[in-house]
Every structure is written in C-alpha cells, then in structure tokens.
C-alpha cells in the first residue's frame, strides 16, 4: 500500500469514527483457531531514504528496558 491509497481510505471513513483508537491487528492461527492481537499505534515518521511511512507501537516493557 502506498500513502495515497491509505489517505483515500482514511478520508472515506465517516467522522463518527474520529475518536476511535488506531491499532494494527495481527492475525495468526493457533490450534486451528484464528486469533487476533491488536497493537496500539502510538506514533509515526517518514523515512525519506527508504521512501516509507513508519508507524510505531510502544509496549510497556520497552519503557523500562534500555
């Protein structure tokens, strides 16, 4: 997906959803069941070197480890 596609999709979302949290949903299979794990998106940056938009998550254990 390129940013243009994401912007078009985001702009099509009704304003009623403006206060919804942004998450990345990771889906995997365990014991023949699909499991969903939601990861909160906390920030983002633009990497001009790779021409990528980077979205970040922050886990509580990352705050205490260095």
mmCIF file of the N, C-alpha and C atoms, coordinates in Angstrom:
data_MODEL
# 
_entry.id   MODEL 
# 
loop_
_atom_site.group_PDB 
_atom_site.id 
_atom_site.type_symbol 
_atom_site.label_atom_id 
_atom_site.label_alt_id 
_atom_site.label_comp_id 
_atom_site.label_asym_id 
_atom_site.label_entity_id 
_atom_site.label_seq_id 
_atom_site.pdbx_PDB_ins_code 
_atom_site.Cartn_x 
_atom_site.Cartn_y 
_atom_site.Cartn_z 
_atom_site.occupancy 
_atom_site.B_iso_or_equiv 
_atom_site.pdbx_formal_charge 
_atom_site.auth_seq_id 
_atom_site.auth_comp_id 
_atom_site.auth_asym_id 
_atom_site.auth_atom_id 
_atom_site.pdbx_PDB_model_num 
ATOM 1   N N  . UNK A 1 1  ? 0.852   -1.173  0.000  1.00 0.00 ? 1  UNK A N  1 
ATOM 2   C CA . UNK A 1 1  ? 0.000   0.000   0.000  1.00 0.00 ? 1  UNK A CA 1 
ATOM 3   C C  . UNK A 1 1  ? 0.895   1.232   0.000  1.00 0.00 ? 1  UNK A C  1 
ATOM 4   N N  . UNK A 1 2  ? 0.538   2.206   -0.752 1.00 0.00 ? 2  UNK A N  1 
ATOM 5   C CA . UNK A 1 2  ? 1.249   3.491   -0.748 1.00 0.00 ? 2  UNK A CA 1 
ATOM 6   C C  . UNK A 1 2  ? 0.400   4.508   0.013  1.00 0.00 ? 2  UNK A C  1 
ATOM 7   N N  . UNK A 1 3  ? 1.034   5.601   0.438  1.00 0.00 ? 3  UNK A N  1 
ATOM 8   C CA . UNK A 1 3  ? 0.351   6.601   1.257  1.00 0.00 ? 3  UNK A CA 1 
ATOM 9   C C  . UNK A 1 3  ? -0.908  7.137   0.581  1.00 0.00 ? 3  UNK A C  1 
ATOM 10  N N  . UNK A 1 4  ? -0.856  7.321   -0.719 1.00 0.00 ? 4  UNK A N  1 
ATOM 11  C CA . UNK A 1 4  ? -2.021  7.827   -1.454 1.00 0.00 ? 4  UNK A CA 1 
ATOM 12  C C  . UNK A 1 4  ? -3.239  6.926   -1.230 1.00 0.00 ? 4  UNK A C  1 
ATOM 13  N N  . UNK A 1 5  ? -3.029  5.608   -1.269 1.00 0.00 ? 5  UNK A N  1 
ATOM 14  C CA . UNK A 1 5  ? -4.127  4.657   -1.045 1.00 0.00 ? 5  UNK A CA 1 
ATOM 15  C C  . UNK A 1 5  ? -4.651  4.757   0.384  1.00 0.00 ? 5  UNK A C  1 
ATOM 16  N N  . UNK A 1 6  ? -3.735  4.857   1.351  1.00 0.00 ? 6  UNK A N  1 
ATOM 17  C CA . UNK A 1 6  ? -4.137  4.981   2.747  1.00 0.00 ? 6  UNK A CA 1 
ATOM 18  C C  . UNK A 1 6  ? -4.920  6.268   2.983  1.00 0.00 ? 6  UNK A C  1 
ATOM 19  N N  . UNK A 1 7  ? -4.454  7.377   2.408  1.00 0.00 ? 7  UNK A N  1 
ATOM 20  C CA . UNK A 1 7  ? -5.147  8.654   2.574  1.00 0.00 ? 7  UNK A CA 1 
ATOM 21  C C  . UNK A 1 7  ? -6.557  8.589   2.006  1.00 0.00 ? 7  UNK A C  1 
ATOM 22  N N  . UNK A 1 8  ? -6.709  7.972   0.849  1.00 0.00 ? 8  UNK A N  1 
ATOM 23  C CA . UNK A 1 8  ? -8.048  7.833   0.248  1.00 0.00 ? 8  UNK A CA 1 
ATOM 24  C C  . UNK A 1 8  ? -8.964  7.022   1.161  1.00 0.00 ? 8  UNK A C  1 
ATOM 25  N N  . UNK A 1 9  ? -8.428  5.944   1.713  1.00 0.00 ? 9  UNK A N  1 
ATOM 26  C CA . UNK A 1 9  ? -9.226  5.101   2.593  1.00 0.00 ? 9  UNK A CA 1 
ATOM 27  C C  . UNK A 1 9  ? -9.590  5.859   3.871  1.00 0.00 ? 9  UNK A C  1 
ATOM 28  N N  . UNK A 1 10 ? -8.610  6.517   4.504  1.00 0.00 ? 10 UNK A N  1 
ATOM 29  C CA . UNK A 1 10 ? -8.869  7.269   5.738  1.00 0.00 ? 10 UNK A CA 1 
ATOM 30  C C  . UNK A 1 10 ? -9.889  8.377   5.481  1.00 0.00 ? 10 UNK A C  1 
ATOM 31  N N  . UNK A 1 11 ? -9.773  9.066   4.375  1.00 0.00 ? 11 UNK A N  1 
ATOM 32  C CA . UNK A 1 11 ? -10.703 10.151  4.062  1.00 0.00 ? 11 UNK A CA 1 
ATOM 33  C C  . UNK A 1 11 ? -12.120 9.651   3.802  1.00 0.00 ? 11 UNK A C  1 
ATOM 34  N N  . UNK A 1 12 ? -12.273 8.358   3.527  1.00 0.00 ? 12 UNK A N  1 
ATOM 35  C CA . UNK A 1 12 ? -13.614 7.805   3.288  1.00 0.00 ? 12 UNK A CA 1 
ATOM 36  C C  . UNK A 1 12 ? -14.297 7.360   4.581  1.00 0.00 ? 12 UNK A C  1 
ATOM 37  N N  . UNK A 1 13 ? -13.569 7.370   5.699  1.00 0.00 ? 13 UNK A N  1 
ATOM 38  C CA . UNK A 1 13 ? -14.134 6.946   6.981  1.00 0.00 ? 13 UNK A CA 1 
ATOM 39  C C  . UNK A 1 13 ? -15.012 8.066   7.534  1.00 0.00 ? 13 UNK A C  1 
ATOM 40  N N  . UNK A 1 14 ? -16.240 7.751   7.940  1.00 0.00 ? 14 UNK A N  1 
ATOM 41  C CA . UNK A 1 14 ? -17.134 8.793   8.470  1.00 0.00 ? 14 UNK A CA 1 
ATOM 42  C C  . UNK A 1 14 ? -16.554 9.466   9.715  1.00 0.00 ? 14 UNK A C  1 
ATOM 43  N N  . UNK A 1 15 ? -16.888 10.737  9.905  1.00 0.00 ? 15 UNK A N  1 
ATOM 44  C CA . UNK A 1 15 ? -16.408 11.500  11.059 1.00 0.00 ? 15 UNK A CA 1 
ATOM 45  C C  . UNK A 1 15 ? -16.857 10.895  12.387 1.00 0.00 ? 15 UNK A C  1 
ATOM 46  N N  . UNK A 1 16 ? -17.909 10.084  12.373 1.00 0.00 ? 16 UNK A N  1 
ATOM 47  C CA . UNK A 1 16 ? -18.372 9.423   13.592 1.00 0.00 ? 16 UNK A CA 1 
ATOM 48  C C  . UNK A 1 16 ? -17.272 8.589   14.239 1.00 0.00 ? 16 UNK A C  1 
ATOM 49  N N  . UNK A 1 17 ? -16.272 8.185   13.465 1.00 0.00 ? 17 UNK A N  1 
ATOM 50  C CA . UNK A 1 17 ? -15.202 7.322   13.968 1.00 0.00 ? 17 UNK A CA 1 
ATOM 51  C C  . UNK A 1 17 ? -13.944 8.095   14.367 1.00 0.00 ? 17 UNK A C  1 
ATOM 52  N N  . UNK A 1 18 ? -13.992 9.412   14.364 1.00 0.00 ? 18 UNK A N  1 
ATOM 53  C CA . UNK A 1 18 ? -12.798 10.222  14.625 1.00 0.00 ? 18 UNK A CA 1 
ATOM 54  C C  . UNK A 1 18 ? -12.131 9.947   15.965 1.00 0.00 ? 18 UNK A C  1 
ATOM 55  N N  . UNK A 1 19 ? -12.849 9.521   16.960 1.00 0.00 ? 19 UNK A N  1 
ATOM 56  C CA . UNK A 1 19 ? -12.277 9.290   18.288 1.00 0.00 ? 19 UNK A CA 1 
ATOM 57  C C  . UNK A 1 19 ? -11.886 7.828   18.515 1.00 0.00 ? 19 UNK A C  1 
ATOM 58  N N  . UNK A 1 20 ? -11.997 6.999   17.510 1.00 0.00 ? 20 UNK A N  1 
ATOM 59  C CA . UNK A 1 20 ? -11.597 5.595   17.633 1.00 0.00 ? 20 UNK A CA 1 
ATOM 60  C C  . UNK A 1 20 ? -10.076 5.507   17.709 1.00 0.00 ? 20 UNK A C  1 
ATOM 61  N N  . UNK A 1 21 ? -9.566  4.531   18.465 1.00 0.00 ? 21 UNK A N  1 
ATOM 62  C CA . UNK A 1 21 ? -8.128  4.306   18.559 1.00 0.00 ? 21 UNK A CA 1 
ATOM 63  C C  . UNK A 1 21 ? -7.614  3.606   17.307 1.00 0.00 ? 21 UNK A C  1 
ATOM 64  N N  . UNK A 1 22 ? -6.393  3.918   16.941 1.00 0.00 ? 22 UNK A N  1 
ATOM 65  C CA . UNK A 1 22 ? -5.749  3.299   15.788 1.00 0.00 ? 22 UNK A CA 1 
ATOM 66  C C  . UNK A 1 22 ? -4.908  2.122   16.270 1.00 0.00 ? 22 UNK A C  1 
ATOM 67  N N  . UNK A 1 23 ? -5.195  0.927   15.747 1.00 0.00 ? 23 UNK A N  1 
ATOM 68  C CA . UNK A 1 23 ? -4.439  -0.267  16.113 1.00 0.00 ? 23 UNK A CA 1 
ATOM 69  C C  . UNK A 1 23 ? -4.027  -1.013  14.855 1.00 0.00 ? 23 UNK A C  1 
ATOM 70  N N  . UNK A 1 24 ? -2.988  -1.814  15.020 1.00 0.00 ? 24 UNK A N  1 
ATOM 71  C CA . UNK A 1 24 ? -2.576  -2.768  13.996 1.00 0.00 ? 24 UNK A CA 1 
ATOM 72  C C  . UNK A 1 24 ? -3.053  -4.122  14.493 1.00 0.00 ? 24 UNK A C  1 
ATOM 73  N N  . UNK A 1 25 ? -3.833  -4.819  13.684 1.00 0.00 ? 25 UNK A N  1 
ATOM 74  C CA . UNK A 1 25 ? -4.357  -6.118  14.096 1.00 0.00 ? 25 UNK A CA 1 
ATOM 75  C C  . UNK A 1 25 ? -3.545  -7.223  13.440 1.00 0.00 ? 25 UNK A C  1 
ATOM 76  N N  . UNK A 1 26 ? -2.894  -7.998  14.293 1.00 0.00 ? 26 UNK A N  1 
ATOM 77  C CA . UNK A 1 26 ? -2.099  -9.134  13.831 1.00 0.00 ? 26 UNK A CA 1 
ATOM 78  C C  . UNK A 1 26 ? -2.955  -10.383 14.010 1.00 0.00 ? 26 UNK A C  1 
ATOM 79  N N  . UNK A 1 27 ? -3.118  -11.148 12.920 1.00 0.00 ? 27 UNK A N  1 
ATOM 80  C CA . UNK A 1 27 ? -3.951  -12.351 12.957 1.00 0.00 ? 27 UNK A CA 1 
ATOM 81  C C  . UNK A 1 27 ? -3.048  -13.564 12.782 1.00 0.00 ? 27 UNK A C  1 
ATOM 82  N N  . UNK A 1 28 ? -3.236  -14.557 13.633 1.00 0.00 ? 28 UNK A N  1 
ATOM 83  C CA . UNK A 1 28 ? -2.463  -15.786 13.492 1.00 0.00 ? 28 UNK A CA 1 
ATOM 84  C C  . UNK A 1 28 ? -3.341  -16.972 13.861 1.00 0.00 ? 28 UNK A C  1 
ATOM 85  N N  . UNK A 1 29 ? -2.887  -18.137 13.479 1.00 0.00 ? 29 UNK A N  1 
ATOM 86  C CA . UNK A 1 29 ? -3.646  -19.351 13.743 1.00 0.00 ? 29 UNK A CA 1 
ATOM 87  C C  . UNK A 1 29 ? -3.000  -20.125 14.890 1.00 0.00 ? 29 UNK A C  1 
ATOM 88  N N  . UNK A 1 30 ? -3.836  -20.577 15.814 1.00 0.00 ? 30 UNK A N  1 
ATOM 89  C CA . UNK A 1 30 ? -3.374  -21.383 16.942 1.00 0.00 ? 30 UNK A CA 1 
ATOM 90  C C  . UNK A 1 30 ? -4.419  -22.454 17.206 1.00 0.00 ? 30 UNK A C  1 
ATOM 91  N N  . UNK A 1 31 ? -3.990  -23.686 17.204 1.00 0.00 ? 31 UNK A N  1 
ATOM 92  C CA . UNK A 1 31 ? -4.905  -24.812 17.443 1.00 0.00 ? 31 UNK A CA 1 
ATOM 93  C C  . UNK A 1 31 ? -6.127  -24.750 16.528 1.00 0.00 ? 31 UNK A C  1 
ATOM 94  N N  . UNK A 1 32 ? -5.871  -24.494 15.260 1.00 0.00 ? 32 UNK A N  1 
ATOM 95  C CA . UNK A 1 32 ? -6.922  -24.428 14.230 1.00 0.00 ? 32 UNK A CA 1 
ATOM 96  C C  . UNK A 1 32 ? -7.947  -23.331 14.478 1.00 0.00 ? 32 UNK A C  1 
ATOM 97  N N  . UNK A 1 33 ? -7.565  -22.306 15.256 1.00 0.00 ? 33 UNK A N  1 
ATOM 98  C CA . UNK A 1 33 ? -8.416  -21.142 15.501 1.00 0.00 ? 33 UNK A CA 1 
ATOM 99  C C  . UNK A 1 33 ? -7.673  -19.896 15.062 1.00 0.00 ? 33 UNK A C  1 
ATOM 100 N N  . UNK A 1 34 ? -8.396  -18.924 14.525 1.00 0.00 ? 34 UNK A N  1 
ATOM 101 C CA . UNK A 1 34 ? -7.783  -17.635 14.208 1.00 0.00 ? 34 UNK A CA 1 
ATOM 102 C C  . UNK A 1 34 ? -7.823  -16.759 15.449 1.00 0.00 ? 34 UNK A C  1 
ATOM 103 N N  . UNK A 1 35 ? -6.677  -16.200 15.790 1.00 0.00 ? 35 UNK A N  1 
ATOM 104 C CA . UNK A 1 35 ? -6.541  -15.349 16.965 1.00 0.00 ? 35 UNK A CA 1 
ATOM 105 C C  . UNK A 1 35 ? -6.147  -13.956 16.481 1.00 0.00 ? 35 UNK A C  1 
ATOM 106 N N  . UNK A 1 36 ? -6.773  -12.925 17.044 1.00 0.00 ? 36 UNK A N  1 
ATOM 107 C CA . UNK A 1 36 ? -6.437  -11.545 16.702 1.00 0.00 ? 36 UNK A CA 1 
ATOM 108 C C  . UNK A 1 36 ? -5.744  -10.886 17.880 1.00 0.00 ? 36 UNK A C  1 
ATOM 109 N N  . UNK A 1 37 ? -4.658  -10.189 17.580 1.00 0.00 ? 37 UNK A N  1 
ATOM 110 C CA . UNK A 1 37 ? -3.919  -9.449  18.607 1.00 0.00 ? 37 UNK A CA 1 
ATOM 111 C C  . UNK A 1 37 ? -3.812  -8.000  18.135 1.00 0.00 ? 37 UNK A C  1 
ATOM 112 N N  . UNK A 1 38 ? -4.414  -7.076  18.869 1.00 0.00 ? 38 UNK A N  1 
ATOM 113 C CA . UNK A 1 38 ? -4.393  -5.664  18.495 1.00 0.00 ? 38 UNK A CA 1 
ATOM 114 C C  . UNK A 1 38 ? -3.217  -4.956  19.148 1.00 0.00 ? 38 UNK A C  1 
ATOM 115 N N  . UNK A 1 39 ? -2.489  -4.178  18.356 1.00 0.00 ? 39 UNK A N  1 
ATOM 116 C CA . UNK A 1 39 ? -1.327  -3.433  18.819 1.00 0.00 ? 39 UNK A CA 1 
ATOM 117 C C  . UNK A 1 39 ? -1.604  -1.949  18.572 1.00 0.00 ? 39 UNK A C  1 
ATOM 118 N N  . UNK A 1 40 ? -1.599  -1.140  19.638 1.00 0.00 ? 40 UNK A N  1 
ATOM 119 C CA . UNK A 1 40 ? -1.875  0.298   19.504 1.00 0.00 ? 40 UNK A CA 1 
ATOM 120 C C  . UNK A 1 40 ? -0.758  0.994   18.739 1.00 0.00 ? 40 UNK A C  1 
ATOM 121 N N  . UNK A 1 41 ? -1.130  1.850   17.812 1.00 0.00 ? 41 UNK A N  1 
ATOM 122 C CA . UNK A 1 41 ? -0.182  2.683   17.076 1.00 0.00 ? 41 UNK A CA 1 
ATOM 123 C C  . UNK A 1 41 ? -0.008  3.965   17.877 1.00 0.00 ? 41 UNK A C  1 
ATOM 124 N N  . UNK A 1 42 ? 1.248   4.296   18.244 1.00 0.00 ? 42 UNK A N  1 
ATOM 125 C CA . UNK A 1 42 ? 1.478   5.450   19.101 1.00 0.00 ? 42 UNK A CA 1 
ATOM 126 C C  . UNK A 1 42 ? 2.098   6.640   18.383 1.00 0.00 ? 42 UNK A C  1 
ATOM 127 N N  . UNK A 1 43 ? 2.768   6.389   17.258 1.00 0.00 ? 43 UNK A N  1 
ATOM 128 C CA . UNK A 1 43 ? 3.384   7.500   16.534 1.00 0.00 ? 43 UNK A CA 1 
ATOM 129 C C  . UNK A 1 43 ? 3.798   7.031   15.144 1.00 0.00 ? 43 UNK A C  1 
ATOM 130 N N  . UNK A 1 44 ? 4.367   7.950   14.391 1.00 0.00 ? 44 UNK A N  1 
ATOM 131 C CA . UNK A 1 44 ? 4.832   7.611   13.054 1.00 0.00 ? 44 UNK A CA 1 
ATOM 132 C C  . UNK A 1 44 ? 5.876   8.603   12.563 1.00 0.00 ? 44 UNK A C  1 
ATOM 133 N N  . UNK A 1 45 ? 6.648   8.168   11.588 1.00 0.00 ? 45 UNK A N  1 
ATOM 134 C CA . UNK A 1 45 ? 7.647   9.028   10.964 1.00 0.00 ? 45 UNK A CA 1 
ATOM 135 C C  . UNK A 1 45 ? 7.708   8.729   9.472  1.00 0.00 ? 45 UNK A C  1 
ATOM 136 N N  . UNK A 1 46 ? 8.400   9.591   8.766  1.00 0.00 ? 46 UNK A N  1 
ATOM 137 C CA . UNK A 1 46 ? 8.650   9.390   7.340  1.00 0.00 ? 46 UNK A CA 1 
ATOM 138 C C  . UNK A 1 46 ? 10.139  9.109   7.170  1.00 0.00 ? 46 UNK A C  1 
ATOM 139 N N  . UNK A 1 47 ? 10.458  8.005   6.495  1.00 0.00 ? 47 UNK A N  1 
ATOM 140 C CA . UNK A 1 47 ? 11.845  7.654   6.190  1.00 0.00 ? 47 UNK A CA 1 
ATOM 141 C C  . UNK A 1 47 ? 12.069  7.964   4.715  1.00 0.00 ? 47 UNK A C  1 
ATOM 142 N N  . UNK A 1 48 ? 12.670  9.123   4.447  1.00 0.00 ? 48 UNK A N  1 
ATOM 143 C CA . UNK A 1 48 ? 12.869  9.530   3.048  1.00 0.00 ? 48 UNK A CA 1 
ATOM 144 C C  . UNK A 1 48 ? 13.904  8.666   2.342  1.00 0.00 ? 48 UNK A C  1 
ATOM 145 N N  . UNK A 1 49 ? 14.824  8.075   3.089  1.00 0.00 ? 49 UNK A N  1 
ATOM 146 C CA . UNK A 1 49 ? 15.837  7.219   2.488  1.00 0.00 ? 49 UNK A CA 1 
ATOM 147 C C  . UNK A 1 49 ? 15.251  5.971   1.858  1.00 0.00 ? 49 UNK A C  1 
ATOM 148 N N  . UNK A 1 50 ? 14.269  5.372   2.528  1.00 0.00 ? 50 UNK A N  1 
ATOM 149 C CA . UNK A 1 50 ? 13.637  4.157   2.021  1.00 0.00 ? 50 UNK A CA 1 
ATOM 150 C C  . UNK A 1 50 ? 12.277  4.429   1.370  1.00 0.00 ? 50 UNK A C  1 
ATOM 151 N N  . UNK A 1 51 ? 11.835  5.692   1.450  1.00 0.00 ? 51 UNK A N  1 
ATOM 152 C CA . UNK A 1 51 ? 10.522  6.097   0.935  1.00 0.00 ? 51 UNK A CA 1 
ATOM 153 C C  . UNK A 1 51 ? 9.405   5.285   1.606  1.00 0.00 ? 51 UNK A C  1 
ATOM 154 N N  . UNK A 1 52 ? 9.487   5.231   2.938  1.00 0.00 ? 52 UNK A N  1 
ATOM 155 C CA . UNK A 1 52 ? 8.494   4.501   3.707  1.00 0.00 ? 52 UNK A CA 1 
ATOM 156 C C  . UNK A 1 52 ? 7.905   5.380   4.806  1.00 0.00 ? 52 UNK A C  1 
ATOM 157 N N  . UNK A 1 53 ? 6.629   5.174   5.088  1.00 0.00 ? 53 UNK A N  1 
ATOM 158 C CA . UNK A 1 53 ? 5.958   5.772   6.233  1.00 0.00 ? 53 UNK A CA 1 
ATOM 159 C C  . UNK A 1 53 ? 6.010   4.720   7.331  1.00 0.00 ? 53 UNK A C  1 
ATOM 160 N N  . UNK A 1 54 ? 6.570   5.067   8.480  1.00 0.00 ? 54 UNK A N  1 
ATOM 161 C CA . UNK A 1 54 ? 6.761   4.108   9.568  1.00 0.00 ? 54 UNK A CA 1 
ATOM 162 C C  . UNK A 1 54 ? 5.793   4.414   10.700 1.00 0.00 ? 54 UNK A C  1 
ATOM 163 N N  . UNK A 1 55 ? 5.010   3.419   11.102 1.00 0.00 ? 55 UNK A N  1 
ATOM 164 C CA . UNK A 1 55 ? 4.110   3.541   12.242 1.00 0.00 ? 55 UNK A CA 1 
ATOM 165 C C  . UNK A 1 55 ? 4.717   2.760   13.391 1.00 0.00 ? 55 UNK A C  1 
ATOM 166 N N  . UNK A 1 56 ? 4.594   3.286   14.614 1.00 0.00 ? 56 UNK A N  1 
ATOM 167 C CA . UNK A 1 56 ? 5.236   2.685   15.772 1.00 0.00 ? 56 UNK A CA 1 
ATOM 168 C C  . UNK A 1 56 ? 4.235   2.273   16.834 1.00 0.00 ? 56 UNK A C  1 
ATOM 169 N N  . UNK A 1 57 ? 4.612   1.229   17.547 1.00 0.00 ? 57 UNK A N  1 
ATOM 170 C CA . UNK A 1 57 ? 3.878   0.798   18.729 1.00 0.00 ? 57 UNK A CA 1 
ATOM 171 C C  . UNK A 1 57 ? 4.780   1.030   19.926 1.00 0.00 ? 57 UNK A C  1 
ATOM 172 N N  . UNK A 1 58 ? 4.202   1.080   21.096 1.00 0.00 ? 58 UNK A N  1 
ATOM 173 C CA . UNK A 1 58 ? 5.008   1.201   22.303 1.00 0.00 ? 58 UNK A CA 1 
ATOM 174 C C  . UNK A 1 58 ? 4.455   0.242   23.336 1.00 0.00 ? 58 UNK A C  1 
ATOM 175 N N  . UNK A 1 59 ? 5.290   -0.684  23.757 1.00 0.00 ? 59 UNK A N  1 
ATOM 176 C CA . UNK A 1 59 ? 4.895   -1.651  24.774 1.00 0.00 ? 59 UNK A CA 1 
ATOM 177 C C  . UNK A 1 59 ? 5.445   -1.187  26.110 1.00 0.00 ? 59 UNK A C  1 
ATOM 178 N N  . UNK A 1 60 ? 4.754   -1.537  27.176 1.00 0.00 ? 60 UNK A N  1 
ATOM 179 C CA . UNK A 1 60 ? 5.169   -1.065  28.496 1.00 0.00 ? 60 UNK A CA 1 
ATOM 180 C C  . UNK A 1 60 ? 6.567   -1.550  28.861 1.00 0.00 ? 60 UNK A C  1 
ATOM 181 N N  . UNK A 1 61 ? 6.975   -2.753  28.460 1.00 0.00 ? 61 UNK A N  1 
ATOM 182 C CA . UNK A 1 61 ? 8.297   -3.232  28.817 1.00 0.00 ? 61 UNK A CA 1 
ATOM 183 C C  . UNK A 1 61 ? 9.395   -2.457  28.114 1.00 0.00 ? 61 UNK A C  1 
ATOM 184 N N  . UNK A 1 62 ? 9.091   -1.842  26.970 1.00 0.00 ? 62 UNK A N  1 
ATOM 185 C CA . UNK A 1 62 ? 10.098  -1.051  26.249 1.00 0.00 ? 62 UNK A CA 1 
ATOM 186 C C  . UNK A 1 62 ? 10.425  0.234   26.995 1.00 0.00 ? 62 UNK A C  1 
ATOM 187 N N  . UNK A 1 63 ? 9.537   0.698   27.834 1.00 0.00 ? 63 UNK A N  1 
ATOM 188 C CA . UNK A 1 63 ? 9.776   1.929   28.579 1.00 0.00 ? 63 UNK A CA 1 
ATOM 189 C C  . UNK A 1 63 ? 10.832  1.731   29.665 1.00 0.00 ? 63 UNK A C  1 
ATOM 190 N N  . UNK A 1 64 ? 10.955  0.500   30.159 1.00 0.00 ? 64 UNK A N  1 
ATOM 191 C CA . UNK A 1 64 ? 11.864  0.256   31.270 1.00 0.00 ? 64 UNK A CA 1 
ATOM 192 C C  . UNK A 1 64 ? 13.180  -0.384  30.845 1.00 0.00 ? 64 UNK A C  1 
ATOM 193 N N  . UNK A 1 65 ? 13.257  -0.914  29.634 1.00 0.00 ? 65 UNK A N  1 
ATOM 194 C CA . UNK A 1 65 ? 14.494  -1.547  29.170 1.00 0.00 ? 65 UNK A CA 1 
ATOM 195 C C  . UNK A 1 65 ? 15.280  -0.604  28.282 1.00 0.00 ? 65 UNK A C  1 
ATOM 196 N N  . UNK A 1 66 ? 16.608  -0.632  28.426 1.00 0.00 ? 66 UNK A N  1 
ATOM 197 C CA . UNK A 1 66 ? 17.456  0.198   27.571 1.00 0.00 ? 66 UNK A CA 1 
ATOM 198 C C  . UNK A 1 66 ? 18.587  -0.612  27.041 1.00 0.00 ? 66 UNK A C  1 
# 
